[in-house]
Amino acid sequence: MTEELFVTREDKTVWHEYYAEFPYFSNQIIREGCYPRKMVHTTQSAKAIVLVHGLSDSPHFVRAIGEFFHFRLGYNVYLPLLQGHGLKNPKPMKKVTLQAWKKNVEFAIDAASTSENSVSIGGLSMGGAISFYMGATHPAVTGDLYLFSAALGLWEGWLGVTGRVAEFLLRTPLVLLIGGQKKPLIGNNPYRYDYINLRGARELARLLREISGLIRSCKLNKHFRKRIFSVSSESDDVVSLKAIDRLSEITEKDQFVKYTIRKSLKVEHACVVLKDPIYAIGARFGEPPLEKANPEFPLVMAHLRDFQN
């Protein structure tokens, strides 16, 4: 694909109405390629899906999956941009809130549900966590749930307790007083920040606590009523794979389908959703990518297609 064709296609997917709903975003302050997107068919579609990016990144990461849903499966696709993300000047990231992120996703769900008969939702990492929350609480989400390296818990780490300790500490006010994050958020990656700031991590920890409550409620009362398609990598050292596996305890038989990428392929956390690699800004020919493509992306999409059928 030529650069000219790439830019033309990008422009057609910009979700301009999103800026009107959330005036803290505008086309001028968002980094190139990081803007909210929508891909809508000219004729009425019976299916729609909202795909949510992760903490520190942007809709670019779930773009390839969105294109598969749109062009191959016939869905209308909506990719919201979460508050504080994808900015040329990311200072607002210091004031992000879980409530604002929920409003971003709720707007996308409402846009998707205006005419379609079925609305599904999915996302990467924290986007997967928000998707699970919305799938359990938002009445307009009537379709399936798609989770990619979903952050339903942090990586267990040493003796299986590191993740739980981190989640506890992130929920305390003390975390915002910790110094050390002085370097700029924007580095060489054109589609994500260089690291996760503490305020964002704290809001994720709050979301994880809410999700834990929802899962407990499902165990005590009724099963989670939606079908779930989950993709994760054995090389993931960011989120808890055990937390994802526990979804099988709250779903009916055959309602939870899991695809696991074997460790030998060395597919990192966010790379699970990448059809193409991501190169550094100004990278020269022959330089290795910052984020490698998932070599099993076509196979993952084939399984996803079979699942939704």
Number of C-alpha atoms within 10 A of each C-alpha: 5 6 8 8 9 10 12 10 11 13 12 11 17 19 19 14 12 21 16 11 11 15 8 11 21 14 15 9 14 19 17 16 17 22 30 26 26 26 20 17 13 7 6 12 16 13 21 28 28 28 31 32 27 26 23 22 24 27 28 23 26 25 22 16 20 25 17 17 21 22 13 11 14 17 26 25 30 29 29 25 30 28 22 23 28 29 26 14 15 16 13 12 20 13 10 19 18 18 11 14 18 18 14 20 24 18 16 24 26 15 17 26 19 11 14 16 14 18 27 25 29 29 29 30 26 27 27 26 26 30 28 26 20 20 25 18 11 14 10 18 25 16 20 20 26 26 28 27 30 31 29 30 26 24 21 20 14 8 7 11 12 13 19 17 12 16 19 13 14 21 19 12 10 9 14 14 8 9 8 6 11 6 9 12 19 18 14 14 17 22 26 24 21 16 15 15 16 18 18 19 20 24 18 26 26 17 23 21 15 12 19 15 12 17 20 11 14 18 14 10 10 11 16 22 16 19 20 24 20 23 20 26 24 16 16 20 14 19 22 22 22 13 17 19 13 12 21 18 14 20 19 15 10 9 18 19 17 17 15 14 22 13 12 9 13 16 24 22 21 25 24 26 26 22 19 16 13 18 18 16 12 9 12 9 6 6 9 13 14 15 18 19 19 23 17 17 19 12 12 19 16 11 16 20 14 9 14 13 7
